[in-house]
Amino acid sequence: MIGTRTRILAAIALGVMAIASCRKPGPDPPSGGGGGGASGPVYDPTPYPLVTPANFPPMVIPADNPITVKGVELGRYLFYEERLSGDNTQSCSSCHAPATAFSDGPNAFSTGIDGVEGRRNSMALMNLGWETSFFWDGRKATLEEQILMPVIDPVEMHETWPDAVGKLQADSAYRALFVEAFDTDVIDSTLVAKAIAQFLRTMISANSKVDKVARGEAVFTQQEQRGFILTQLEGGDPAEGQGGQWGADCFHCHTQVGGLFTNGQFENNGLDSIFTDLGRYEVTGDPLDRAKFKVPTLRNAALSGPYMHDGRFQTLEEVIEHYNSGGIPSETISPFMKHTQGGLQLPAADKAALVAFLNALTDHDFVNDPRFQDPGTP
């Protein structure tokens, strides 16, 4: 993969040189500046034509990192760039592959360049422009901050930013791309993170069958419709007088409002009574946050297994059975896990209907979108 991409980047550099050779000589660009002018690449801040789905809230884009055509182009190259790792073998895409909704399925844990496994499952990447925290424990508040971390993580890409940037700086094609995107040929980690963040914000998934049904372009099967209804109903026996509707109780955490299928919060969903991973507590130090993890989206869940922060469940059926059982009570369990005694008691047909609905949330156009694939792929 790196060989193909390097050839493409070299071709860009040669193209720039050829164009420059046809022009009249001009003064060299100022040191550290983009230069533009007749002797090199030109800064191009053309806004990227981002289309926000009608059922999604507005995307909040940082004022200091507007999304541009050239920024997204650069970010795409960088997302697939192995030279950001210590031994030039891994990129962001190594643990976030298109075919598995930009997760690392079927692996429960990703393996870094030194052969060491991480301790949490690689999260699927989509609709990140609407997120307000990142990682399972929410330790970073912005996408730009999050992007900086895997490169220097000793278990992941195990590189220093000065060395990673040095490799990019030595490549004339990358210098040209940074001029076009940011008006400078001096590369630093902040600009790398900004470019990748721009690219990731364009990765919007909103064209599953569920979306098409909502737009009147498709119709659910009876089983899918039943599964959808179950996600919107309270769990439990109505005879108990606590609002039970014999539903699956999904909507509290995986809200459909806003189209994201996550409330973006941190919950303890009853996986354990003894915690080996303290989750959100590691960030806040608040005992009430012990074993709480970020609620992932249900979108493309059929592609992004295994599931949970530790990848303990291999199939959607196992996930559903966990919730059907009611989960394991503990002192920080979510108040939405109301049925630890007795469980939801869903019959087999209803559990199958939930799986059918989750499959209908698969956005095949998203995972196959050529705009998000490796730019080195012919």
C-alpha positions as CSV (number, residue, x, y, z in Angstrom):
1,M,0.0,0.0,0.0
2,I,2.8,2.5,0.9
3,G,4.5,1.9,-2.4
4,T,1.5,2.8,-4.5
5,R,0.7,5.9,-2.4
6,T,4.4,7.0,-2.6
7,R,4.3,6.8,-6.3
8,I,1.2,8.9,-6.5
9,L,2.6,11.5,-4.2
10,A,5.8,11.6,-6.3
11,A,3.7,12.1,-9.3
12,I,2.0,15.1,-7.6
13,A,5.5,16.5,-6.9
14,L,6.6,16.0,-10.5
15,G,3.5,17.6,-11.8
16,V,4.1,20.7,-9.6
17,M,7.7,20.8,-10.9
18,A,6.6,20.5,-14.5
19,I,4.1,23.4,-14.1
20,A,6.7,25.5,-12.5
21,S,9.2,24.9,-15.3
22,C,6.8,26.3,-17.8
23,R,6.5,29.6,-15.9
24,K,8.8,32.5,-15.8
25,P,11.2,32.4,-12.9
26,G,10.0,34.2,-9.8
27,P,11.3,34.9,-6.3
28,D,11.5,32.0,-3.9
29,P,8.6,31.8,-1.4
30,P,9.4,33.2,2.0
31,S,10.8,30.7,4.5
32,G,8.1,28.9,6.3
33,G,5.3,30.4,4.1
34,G,3.2,28.8,1.5
35,G,4.6,31.0,-1.2
36,G,2.1,30.5,-3.8
37,G,3.3,32.6,-6.7
38,A,4.6,31.4,-10.0
39,S,7.3,29.0,-8.7
40,G,5.3,26.5,-6.6
41,P,1.9,25.2,-5.4
42,V,-0.8,27.7,-4.6
43,Y,-2.9,27.9,-1.4
44,D,-6.5,27.1,-2.2
45,P,-9.0,27.6,0.6
46,T,-12.1,26.5,-1.4
47,P,-14.7,25.3,1.0
48,Y,-15.6,21.6,0.9
49,P,-19.2,21.0,-0.2
50,L,-20.3,19.3,2.9
51,V,-23.9,18.0,2.8
52,T,-25.5,17.6,6.2
53,P,-28.4,15.0,6.4
54,A,-31.8,16.7,6.9
55,N,-32.5,14.7,10.1
56,F,-29.1,15.5,11.7
57,P,-28.4,18.6,13.8
58,P,-26.0,21.2,12.4
59,M,-22.3,20.2,12.5
60,V,-20.2,22.5,14.7
61,I,-17.0,23.0,12.8
62,P,-14.1,24.7,14.7
63,A,-13.4,28.2,13.6
64,D,-9.7,27.5,13.3
65,N,-10.2,24.5,11.1
66,P,-12.7,25.1,8.4
67,I,-13.3,22.1,6.0
68,T,-11.7,22.8,2.6
69,V,-11.3,20.7,-0.5
70,K,-7.5,20.7,-0.3
71,G,-7.6,20.0,3.5
72,V,-9.8,17.0,3.0
73,E,-7.6,15.7,0.2
74,L,-4.5,16.0,2.4
75,G,-6.3,14.5,5.4
76,R,-7.3,11.4,3.3
77,Y,-3.6,10.8,2.3
78,L,-2.6,11.2,6.0
79,F,-5.3,8.9,7.3
80,Y,-3.7,6.1,5.1
81,E,-0.1,7.2,5.7
82,E,2.1,4.4,7.3
83,R,4.9,6.8,7.8
84,L,3.1,8.2,10.8
85,S,4.1,5.0,12.6
86,G,7.5,4.2,14.1
87,D,8.4,1.5,11.6
88,N,6.4,2.8,8.6
89,T,4.0,-0.1,8.6
90,Q,0.8,1.2,10.2
91,S,-1.6,4.1,9.5
92,C,-4.9,5.2,11.1
93,S,-6.6,2.9,8.6
94,S,-4.8,-0.1,9.9
95,C,-7.2,-0.2,12.9
96,H,-10.1,1.6,11.1
97,A,-10.8,-0.3,7.9
98,P,-13.6,0.8,5.5
99,A,-15.0,-2.7,5.1
100,T,-15.8,-2.9,8.9
101,A,-17.2,0.6,9.2
102,F,-13.8,1.9,9.9
103,S,-13.3,-0.3,12.9
104,D,-10.8,-3.2,13.4
105,G,-13.2,-6.1,13.2
106,P,-13.0,-9.0,13.6
107,N,-10.3,-8.2,16.2
108,A,-11.4,-7.6,19.8
109,F,-8.1,-5.6,20.3
110,S,-5.8,-3.9,17.8
111,T,-2.2,-4.9,17.6
112,G,0.4,-2.1,17.4
113,I,3.7,-2.0,15.5
114,D,5.6,-3.8,18.3
115,G,3.1,-6.8,18.3
116,V,1.4,-5.6,21.5
117,E,-2.4,-5.7,21.8
118,G,-4.3,-2.7,23.1
119,R,-6.8,-3.1,25.9
120,R,-9.9,-1.7,24.3
121,N,-11.8,-2.4,21.1
122,S,-11.2,-0.1,18.2
123,M,-14.3,2.1,17.8
124,A,-16.0,2.5,14.4
125,L,-15.5,5.9,12.7
126,M,-18.5,7.8,11.3
127,N,-20.5,11.0,11.9
128,L,-17.6,12.2,14.1
129,G,-18.4,15.8,13.4
130,W,-21.3,15.6,15.9
131,E,-19.3,14.0,18.7
132,T,-18.3,16.0,21.8
133,S,-15.9,13.5,23.3
134,F,-13.6,10.8,22.0
135,F,-12.3,7.4,23.0
136,W,-14.3,5.0,25.1
137,D,-13.5,7.0,28.2
138,G,-14.0,10.5,26.6
139,R,-10.5,11.6,27.5
140,K,-10.3,14.1,24.6
141,A,-12.9,16.7,23.8
142,T,-12.1,17.5,20.2
143,L,-11.3,15.4,17.1
144,E,-8.1,17.3,16.6
145,E,-6.9,16.4,20.1
146,Q,-7.9,12.7,19.6
147,I,-6.0,12.4,16.3
148,L,-2.7,13.3,18.0
149,M,-2.8,10.4,20.5
150,P,-2.4,7.1,18.5
151,V,0.8,8.2,16.8
152,I,2.6,8.6,20.1
153,D,0.9,5.8,22.0
154,P,3.6,3.2,22.7
155,V,1.1,0.4,22.2
156,E,-0.2,1.7,18.9
157,M,1.9,3.5,16.3
158,H,4.8,4.1,18.7
159,E,6.3,7.2,17.0
160,T,7.3,10.7,18.1
161,W,5.6,13.6,16.4
162,P,8.9,15.2,15.5
163,D,10.0,12.1,13.7
164,A,6.7,11.6,12.0
165,V,6.6,15.2,10.8
166,G,10.2,14.9,9.7
167,K,9.3,12.1,7.4
168,L,6.5,14.1,5.8
169,Q,8.7,17.2,5.7
170,A,11.3,15.4,3.6
171,D,8.6,14.5,1.0
172,S,8.2,17.3,-1.6
173,A,4.8,16.1,-2.5
174,Y,3.5,16.5,1.0
175,R,5.1,19.9,1.3
176,A,3.1,20.9,-1.8
177,L,-0.1,19.5,-0.4
178,F,0.4,21.4,2.9
179,V,0.9,24.6,0.9
180,E,-2.4,24.0,-0.9
181,A,-4.3,23.2,2.3
182,F,-2.7,25.5,4.9
183,D,-0.6,28.0,3.0
184,T,2.7,26.7,4.5
185,D,5.3,24.1,3.6
186,V,6.4,23.9,7.2
187,I,4.6,20.8,8.5
188,D,3.8,20.2,12.2
189,S,1.6,17.9,14.2
190,T,-1.2,20.5,14.6
191,L,-1.6,20.8,10.9
192,V,-1.5,17.0,10.4
193,A,-4.3,16.6,13.0
194,K,-6.3,19.4,11.4
195,A,-6.1,17.8,8.0
196,I,-7.2,14.3,9.2
197,A,-10.0,15.9,11.3
198,Q,-11.3,17.6,8.1
199,F,-11.3,14.3,6.3
200,L,-13.0,12.5,9.1
201,R,-15.8,15.1,9.4
202,T,-16.7,14.4,5.8
203,M,-17.3,10.7,6.7
204,I,-21.0,10.9,7.2
205,S,-23.1,7.7,7.3
206,A,-26.8,8.4,6.7
207,N,-28.0,6.2,3.8
208,S,-28.9,2.9,5.4
209,K,-32.3,1.2,4.8
210,V,-33.5,2.8,8.0
211,D,-32.7,6.3,6.5
212,K,-34.3,5.4,3.2
213,V,-37.5,4.3,5.0
214,A,-37.5,7.6,6.9
215,R,-37.3,9.4,3.6
216,G,-40.0,7.4,2.0
217,E,-37.6,5.6,-0.4
218,A,-38.0,2.1,1.0
219,V,-40.3,0.0,3.2
220,F,-39.3,-2.2,6.2
221,T,-40.0,-5.9,6.1
222,Q,-42.4,-7.0,8.9
223,Q,-39.5,-8.3,10.9
224,E,-37.5,-5.1,10.5
225,Q,-40.6,-3.0,11.5
226,R,-41.1,-5.1,14.6
227,G,-37.4,-4.7,15.5
228,F,-37.7,-0.9,15.1
229,I,-40.8,-0.8,17.3
230,L,-39.1,-2.8,20.0
231,T,-36.2,-0.4,20.1
232,Q,-38.6,2.4,20.9
233,L,-40.6,0.6,23.7
234,E,-39.9,0.4,27.4
235,G,-38.9,-3.0,28.6
236,G,-40.7,-5.0,31.2
237,D,-44.1,-6.4,32.0
238,P,-46.9,-3.8,31.8
239,A,-48.6,-5.6,34.7
240,E,-45.9,-4.5,37.0
241,G,-47.1,-0.9,36.7
242,Q,-43.7,0.6,35.9
243,G,-44.4,1.7,32.4
244,G,-43.3,-1.7,30.9
245,Q,-44.2,-2.3,27.3
246,W,-42.4,-5.6,26.6
247,G,-39.9,-3.6,24.6
248,A,-36.1,-3.7,24.2
249,D,-35.5,-0.5,26.0
250,C,-32.9,0.7,23.5
251,F,-34.0,4.3,22.9
252,H,-32.7,5.8,26.1
253,C,-29.1,5.3,25.1
254,H,-29.4,4.8,21.4
255,T,-31.8,7.6,20.6
256,Q,-33.0,8.0,17.1
257,V,-33.5,11.7,17.5
258,G,-30.8,13.6,15.5
259,G,-30.1,10.5,13.4
260,L,-27.0,9.5,15.4
261,F,-28.4,6.5,17.3
262,T,-26.4,7.4,20.4
263,N,-26.9,9.8,23.3
264,G,-23.2,10.5,23.3
265,Q,-23.1,9.8,27.1
266,F,-21.2,7.4,29.3
267,E,-23.0,4.5,30.8
268,N,-22.3,1.3,32.7
269,N,-24.4,-1.2,30.8
270,G,-24.1,-4.0,33.3
271,L,-21.3,-6.1,31.9
272,D,-19.5,-6.9,35.3
273,S,-19.9,-6.6,39.0
274,I,-16.1,-6.5,39.5
275,F,-14.4,-3.9,37.3
276,T,-11.1,-4.7,35.5
277,D,-11.3,-1.5,33.4
278,L,-12.5,1.6,35.2
279,G,-13.5,3.4,32.1
280,R,-14.6,7.1,32.5
281,Y,-13.3,7.1,36.1
282,E,-9.7,7.1,34.7
283,V,-10.4,10.5,33.3
284,T,-12.6,12.2,35.9
285,G,-11.6,10.4,39.2
286,D,-15.3,10.4,40.1
287,P,-16.3,7.1,41.8
288,L,-19.7,7.4,40.1
289,D,-17.9,7.1,36.8
290,R,-16.4,3.7,37.5
291,A,-16.9,1.2,34.6
292,K,-18.8,3.8,32.5
293,F,-18.0,3.9,28.8
294,K,-19.1,5.9,25.9
295,V,-22.4,4.8,24.2
296,P,-21.5,3.8,20.6
297,T,-23.8,4.4,17.7
298,L,-25.9,1.5,16.4
299,R,-25.2,2.6,12.8
300,N,-23.3,0.0,10.9
301,A,-23.2,-2.3,14.0
302,A,-23.6,-5.3,11.8
303,L,-20.2,-4.6,10.3
304,S,-18.2,-3.3,13.3
305,G,-18.1,-6.3,15.7
306,P,-16.9,-7.6,18.1
307,Y,-18.8,-5.5,20.6
308,M,-18.4,-3.6,23.8
309,H,-15.3,-1.7,24.9
310,D,-13.5,-5.0,25.4
311,G,-14.9,-6.8,22.3
312,R,-16.3,-9.6,24.5
313,F,-19.4,-10.3,22.3
314,Q,-18.8,-11.6,18.8
315,T,-22.3,-11.4,17.4
316,L,-25.3,-9.1,17.5
317,E,-27.2,-12.0,18.9
318,E,-24.9,-12.1,21.9
319,V,-25.3,-8.4,22.5
320,I,-29.1,-8.6,22.4
321,E,-29.0,-11.6,24.8
322,H,-26.9,-9.6,27.2
323,Y,-29.6,-6.9,27.4
324,N,-32.4,-9.4,27.4
325,S,-30.8,-11.0,30.5
326,G,-30.9,-7.6,32.2
327,G,-27.2,-7.3,32.8
328,I,-25.2,-7.6,36.0
329,P,-26.0,-5.1,38.8
330,S,-23.3,-2.9,40.3
331,E,-23.0,0.4,42.2
332,T,-22.6,2.4,39.0
333,I,-25.0,0.6,36.7
334,S,-27.0,2.9,34.4
335,P,-30.5,3.7,35.6
336,F,-31.7,2.7,32.2
337,M,-30.7,-1.0,33.0
338,K,-33.9,-1.5,35.0
339,H,-34.4,-5.2,34.6
340,T,-31.3,-6.8,36.1
341,Q,-33.8,-9.0,38.0
342,G,-35.7,-11.1,35.6
343,G,-34.5,-9.5,32.4
344,L,-36.5,-8.2,29.4
345,Q,-37.9,-11.7,28.7
346,L,-38.1,-11.1,24.9
347,P,-39.2,-14.1,22.9
348,A,-36.9,-15.5,20.2
349,A,-38.9,-13.9,17.4
350,D,-38.4,-10.5,19.0
351,K,-34.7,-11.0,19.4
352,A,-34.5,-12.0,15.7
353,A,-36.4,-8.9,14.8
354,L,-33.9,-6.7,16.6
355,V,-31.1,-8.3,14.7
356,A,-33.0,-7.6,11.4
357,F,-33.4,-3.9,12.4
358,L,-29.7,-3.6,13.2
359,N,-28.9,-5.0,9.9
360,A,-31.1,-2.4,8.3
361,L,-28.9,0.2,9.8
362,T,-26.0,-0.9,7.6
363,D,-24.9,1.9,5.2
364,H,-23.3,0.0,2.3
365,D,-22.8,3.3,0.3
366,F,-20.8,4.7,3.2
367,V,-18.3,1.8,3.6
368,N,-17.9,1.6,-0.2
369,D,-17.7,5.4,-0.8
370,P,-14.7,6.0,-3.1
371,R,-14.1,9.3,-1.3
372,F,-13.1,7.5,1.9
373,Q,-11.0,4.7,0.4
374,D,-7.2,4.6,0.3
375,P,-6.1,7.2,-2.3
376,G,-3.3,4.7,-3.3
377,T,-5.9,2.2,-4.5
378,P,-6.1,2.2,-8.4
